[in-house]
Amino acid sequence: QVQLVESGGGLVQAGGSLRLSCAASRTIFGTMGWYRQIPGKQRDLVAEVPSVGVASYADSAKGRFTISRDGAKNMVSLQMTALKPEDTALYYCYARDHIRAVDYWGQGTQVTVSS
């Protein structure tokens, strides 16, 4: 079992920045990333990065968000800039263990962008 602990959510004005961080309880051989969910909507991918390879982003995140991963610390971070009210959501960290074929999820951290 892997525990994912998120931090960094909060309230910010439109145009501002936030950094989300997620710490995994052990090394993940696979993909780590972030999803977000608005009440009543499905959970959508924001950005993800594999153990080896390049990151990928949702169209809504391209040019504004940057995902980074620190393998030594078992952490993944999401730097969000130029935030918009439509970025308001509950952001979930996830990890896909490719060896065990298991997905793990954090508890979610709220991001609220005021106009």
C-alpha positions in Angstrom: 0.0 0.0 0.0 1.1 3.5 -0.8 0.0 6.7 1.0 0.0 9.9 -1.0 -0.1 13.1 1.1 -0.9 16.4 -0.7 -0.2 19.9 0.4 -0.3 23.4 -1.1 -3.9 24.1 -2.0 -5.7 27.2 -1.0 -7.4 30.4 -2.1 -5.8 32.7 -4.6 -6.9 35.5 -6.8 -7.2 35.1 -10.6 -3.8 35.5 -12.1 -2.0 34.2 -9.1 0.1 31.1 -8.5 0.0 28.1 -6.3 2.3 25.1 -5.9 0.9 21.7 -5.0 3.1 19.0 -3.7 2.5 15.3 -3.1 4.7 12.9 -1.1 4.5 9.2 -1.6 5.3 6.8 1.2 7.6 4.7 -1.1 9.2 4.8 -4.5 6.7 4.5 -7.4 8.0 2.8 -10.5 5.4 4.3 -12.9 3.5 7.5 -13.4 2.7 10.2 -11.0 0.5 13.2 -11.6 -2.5 15.3 -10.8 -6.2 15.1 -11.5 -8.9 17.6 -10.6 -12.6 17.3 -10.0 -15.4 19.8 -9.8 -18.6 18.7 -7.9 -20.9 16.8 -10.2 -18.2 16.4 -12.8 -15.8 13.6 -13.6 -12.2 13.6 -12.5 -10.0 14.9 -15.2 -6.3 14.6 -15.8 -4.3 17.8 -15.3 -0.7 16.6 -15.8 1.4 13.5 -15.3 5.0 12.5 -15.5 6.4 8.9 -15.9 9.4 7.6 -14.0 11.3 8.0 -17.3 10.1 10.2 -20.1 8.4 13.5 -20.6 5.5 15.0 -18.9 2.1 15.5 -20.5 -0.6 18.1 -19.8 -4.2 18.7 -20.4 -4.8 21.4 -22.9 -6.2 23.6 -20.1 -2.9 23.3 -18.3 -0.4 23.8 -21.1 1.7 26.9 -20.8 0.5 27.7 -17.3 1.2 24.6 -15.2 4.5 22.7 -14.8 4.7 19.3 -13.2 8.0 18.1 -11.7 9.1 14.9 -10.0 11.8 14.2 -7.5 12.5 10.5 -7.5 14.8 10.6 -4.6 12.1 12.1 -2.4 9.2 10.2 -3.9 7.5 13.6 -4.6 5.6 15.2 -7.4 4.8 18.8 -7.6 2.5 21.0 -9.7 3.4 24.7 -10.2 0.3 26.5 -11.3 0.5 30.1 -12.7 -1.9 32.5 -14.3 -4.7 30.8 -12.4 -8.3 31.3 -13.6 -11.6 30.9 -11.7 -12.2 27.8 -13.9 -9.2 26.1 -12.3 -11.2 25.9 -9.0 -11.4 22.3 -8.1 -10.4 19.5 -5.8 -6.9 18.4 -6.9 -5.9 14.8 -6.4 -2.4 13.4 -6.6 -2.2 9.9 -8.0 0.4 7.3 -8.6 0.2 4.4 -11.1 2.5 1.6 -10.1 3.3 -0.1 -13.4 4.9 -3.1 -11.7 2.0 -3.9 -9.4 -0.6 -2.5 -11.9 -2.2 -0.5 -9.1 -3.4 3.1 -8.9 -3.1 5.1 -5.7 -4.9 8.4 -4.8 -4.4 11.1 -2.4 -7.2 12.6 -0.3 -7.4 15.8 -2.4 -6.5 19.4 -1.8 -8.8 22.2 -2.6 -7.8 25.0 -5.0 -10.1 28.0 -5.2 -9.4 30.9 -7.6 -11.4 34.0 -7.0 -12.2 36.4 -9.8 
